[in-house]
Amino acid sequence: MDKIEIKGIEVFAKHGVLPEEQVLGQKFLISVCLFLQTETAGKSDALSDAVNYADVAGLVKKEASERVFRLIEALAEHLAKQVLLSFPQVREVQIQVEKPWAPLGLSLDTVSVSIKRGWHTLYLGIGSNLGDKRGQIEKAVSLLREDEETRVIRVSSLIETEPVGYTEQDMFLNGALFVQSLRSPERFLELIGTIEKALKRERKIHWGPRTIDIDILLYDEEIIQTELLTIPHREMTKRRFVLEPLCEIAPYAVHPVTGKRVLELLMLNTEK
């Protein structure tokens, strides 16, 4: 990706842990590095095709001077989020916050924190087999769209499939979603939990009936194994009801463990 750098935006603000910092204030220096594609603007020479760095600098100065944070880490997180939400062309952003007058009682040049944040690519499986199945799925997608840190890019067709594991239940409707999000895997799992709770998801029987089921299938190209999360989803390569809708919206997405594309996994899969 290309990048645009804005270095040393000077802001007078009242961030800090100490009471005097929050009353008297001090100078902060903020640098922003935008990661994006600039080829279109470079060829057209039109500001409408570019990210206006004056607007970026103005947003950073406004947010940094009007809000108050105890930690510069929190300030950096806030600024990164605001830049990414305000300028859709920006894929990633690096924020550096310098605190030249940090009250440490030592002779030093500056204290700083630097973070890099960006939009992540996620593929989700979604399904329902209780009540208004299609309506439950549509509501779940709508709730995802309401989250300011998440963009729903594509939604697959829904397919009707037989239940797996616990078979004494109604047929499922299953689909797949392509979303982008600023959330980490753990924070996205929290969002899923909130949506499932809103739609009255109950977990009484393993693989049992549910109003809604949302699974993270792929998150960027990451491989994650924790008590709460397994990414890629451990069952996705075995289930046609996952691979078929996913192949519709992302046939060339790569499974980071097998190294195979979704289309290849579907062609190799003979299970339900």
C-alpha positions in Angstrom: 0.0 0.0 0.0 1.0 3.6 -0.5 1.2 6.0 2.4 0.8 9.6 3.3 2.6 11.0 6.3 1.6 14.0 8.4 4.3 14.7 11.0 4.3 16.7 14.2 0.8 18.1 14.5 1.1 20.4 17.5 -1.8 20.2 20.0 -2.3 21.8 23.3 -4.4 19.5 25.5 -5.0 18.2 29.0 -4.3 14.5 28.7 -2.5 12.9 31.7 -2.9 11.1 35.0 -1.8 13.9 37.3 -4.4 16.5 38.4 -2.1 19.4 37.3 -1.9 17.9 33.8 -5.7 17.9 33.5 -5.9 21.5 34.7 -2.9 23.3 33.2 -2.5 21.2 30.0 0.6 20.8 27.9 1.9 20.4 24.3 1.5 17.1 22.4 3.0 16.3 19.0 0.9 13.9 16.9 2.1 12.2 13.7 -0.2 10.3 11.3 0.7 7.8 8.6 -2.1 6.8 6.3 -1.9 3.5 4.3 -4.1 3.5 1.2 -4.1 3.3 -2.6 -3.1 6.7 -4.2 -2.8 5.6 -7.8 -6.3 6.9 -8.8 -5.5 10.4 -7.4 -2.1 10.3 -8.9 -3.4 9.8 -12.4 -6.5 12.1 -12.1 -4.7 14.9 -10.2 -8.1 15.5 -8.6 -8.6 16.2 -4.9 -11.9 14.4 -5.0 -10.0 11.1 -5.6 -7.6 11.8 -2.8 -7.7 11.8 1.0 -7.3 15.5 1.9 -4.5 15.5 4.5 -5.6 19.0 5.7 -8.9 17.4 6.7 -7.1 14.5 8.5 -4.9 17.0 10.4 -7.9 19.1 11.3 -9.8 16.0 12.6 -6.8 14.9 14.7 -6.2 18.3 16.2 -9.9 18.7 17.0 -10.3 15.3 18.6 -7.0 15.6 20.6 -7.8 19.0 21.9 -11.5 18.6 22.7 -11.3 15.2 24.4 -9.4 14.4 27.6 -7.7 11.0 28.2 -5.6 9.9 31.2 -3.3 7.8 29.0 -1.7 8.7 25.6 -2.4 5.1 24.7 -6.1 5.8 24.9 -5.7 9.0 22.9 -3.8 7.1 20.2 -6.6 4.5 20.0 -9.3 7.1 19.8 -7.5 9.0 17.0 -6.8 5.8 15.0 -10.5 4.9 15.2 -11.7 8.3 14.2 -9.4 8.5 11.2 -10.4 5.1 9.9 -14.2 5.8 10.4 -14.0 9.3 8.8 -11.9 8.5 5.7 -13.1 5.3 4.0 -10.2 5.2 1.6 -7.7 4.6 4.4 -7.0 1.0 4.9 -4.6 1.3 7.9 -3.4 4.1 10.0 -0.3 4.6 12.2 -0.6 7.1 15.0 2.3 8.4 17.1 1.6 10.6 20.1 4.6 12.4 21.7 4.5 14.0 25.1 7.6 16.3 25.3 6.8 17.6 28.7 6.0 14.3 30.5 6.4 15.0 34.2 8.9 12.2 35.1 11.4 14.3 37.0 14.1 13.3 34.6 15.9 15.0 31.7 14.5 13.5 28.5 13.5 14.5 25.0 10.0 13.0 24.8 7.7 10.1 25.8 5.7 8.6 22.9 3.4 5.8 22.0 2.9 4.5 18.4 0.1 2.2 17.3 -1.0 0.8 13.9 -4.7 0.0 13.4 -6.7 -0.9 10.3 -9.7 -2.7 8.7 -9.6 -6.5 9.0 -11.2 -8.9 6.5 -13.6 -11.5 8.1 -15.7 -14.2 6.6 -18.6 -15.4 8.7 -21.0 -18.3 8.6 -24.6 -17.6 9.6 -27.6 -19.9 10.1 -31.0 -20.4 11.8 -33.5 -23.2 12.3 -36.0 -21.8 14.7 -39.0 -19.5 14.1 -38.7 -17.0 11.2 -35.3 -18.3 10.0 -34.9 -15.8 7.2 -36.1 -13.0 9.4 -33.6 -13.9 12.2 -30.7 -13.9 9.7 -31.7 -10.6 8.2 -32.0 -9.1 11.7 -28.6 -10.4 12.6 -27.1 -8.8 9.4 -28.9 -5.6 10.3 -27.4 -5.6 13.8 -23.9 -6.1 12.3 -24.5 -3.1 10.0 -25.4 -1.0 13.1 -22.0 -1.6 14.6 -19.9 1.5 13.7 -16.7 -0.6 13.7 -18.0 -3.1 11.2 -18.9 -3.0 7.4 -21.0 -5.7 5.8 -19.6 -5.9 2.3 -21.4 -9.0 0.8 -24.1 -11.4 1.9 -24.5 -14.8 0.2 -27.7 -16.4 -0.8 -29.3 -18.6 1.8 -29.5 -22.4 1.3 -31.6 -24.9 3.2 -29.6 -27.8 4.7 -30.2 -30.8 6.9 -29.0 -30.6 10.6 -25.7 -32.1 11.5 -24.9 -33.9 14.7 -28.2 -33.6 16.5 -30.6 -34.6 13.8 -33.9 -34.4 15.6 -34.6 -30.8 14.7 -35.8 -28.6 11.8 -33.9 -27.8 8.6 -31.4 -25.0 8.7 -31.1 -21.9 6.5 -27.4 -21.2 6.1 -25.4 -18.4 4.5 -22.1 -16.5 4.6 -21.0 -12.9 5.1 -17.9 -10.9 4.0 -17.3 -8.1 6.5 -14.6 -5.7 7.4 -14.1 -4.6 10.9 -11.8 -2.6 13.2 -12.5 -5.1 15.9 -9.9 -7.7 17.1 -11.0 -11.4 16.9 -11.9 -11.3 20.6 -13.9 -8.1 20.4 -15.7 -9.3 17.3 -16.6 -12.5 19.3 -18.1 -10.1 21.9 -20.2 -8.5 19.2 -21.5 -11.9 18.0 -22.4 -12.7 21.6 -24.4 -9.4 21.9 -26.3 -10.1 18.6 -27.0 -13.8 19.6 -28.3 -12.6 23.0 -30.5 -10.0 21.3 -32.0 -12.7 19.1 -32.5 -15.0 22.1 -29.9 -17.6 21.2 -29.9 -20.4 23.8 -27.1 -23.1 24.0 -28.9 -26.1 25.5 -27.8 -28.9 23.2 -24.5 -29.1 21.3 -25.3 -28.6 17.6 -28.9 -28.2 18.7 -31.7 -25.8 17.4 -31.0 -22.1 17.6 -32.6 -18.8 16.5 -29.3 -17.6 15.2 -25.7 -19.0 14.8 -22.8 -16.8 13.7 -19.3 -18.2 13.4 -16.0 -16.5 12.5 -14.7 -18.7 9.6 -11.7 -16.7 8.6 -10.0 -13.5 10.0 -7.4 -12.0 7.7 -4.9 -14.8 7.3 -4.6 -15.4 11.0 -4.4 -18.8 12.7 -5.7 -18.5 16.3 -6.1 -21.2 19.0 -7.4 -20.1 22.4 -9.9 -21.3 24.9 -12.5 -19.0 23.3 -11.5 -18.9 19.6 -10.3 -21.3 16.9 -9.7 -19.5 13.6 -10.0 -20.8 10.9 -13.2 -22.4 12.2 -12.3 -26.1 12.8 -15.3 -27.5 11.0 -15.5 -25.3 7.9 -13.5 -27.6 5.6 -15.8 -30.5 6.4 -19.2 -28.7 5.8 -20.7 -28.1 2.4 -23.3 -25.9 4.1 -20.5 -23.6 5.1 -18.4 -23.8 1.9 -21.2 -23.4 -0.6 -22.4 -19.9 0.5 -18.8 -18.9 1.3 -17.8 -19.9 -2.2 -20.5 -17.7 -3.7 -19.0 -14.5 -2.1 -15.3 -15.5 -1.7 -14.3 -18.4 -3.9 -10.6 -17.4 -3.9 -10.2 -16.7 -0.2 -7.4 -18.9 1.2 -7.7 -21.2 4.2 -4.4 -20.4 6.0 -3.9 -23.9 7.4 -4.5 -26.0 4.3 -3.3 -23.3 1.9 -6.3 -24.1 -0.4 -8.9 -21.7 -1.7 -12.5 -22.0 -0.7 -13.4 -23.1 -4.3 -10.9 -26.0 -4.0 -12.2 -27.0 -0.6 -15.7 -27.2 -1.9 -14.7 -29.3 -4.9 -12.9 -31.7 -2.5 -15.8 -31.9 0.0 -18.4 -34.7 -0.3 -20.1 -34.3 3.1 -23.3 -32.4 3.8 
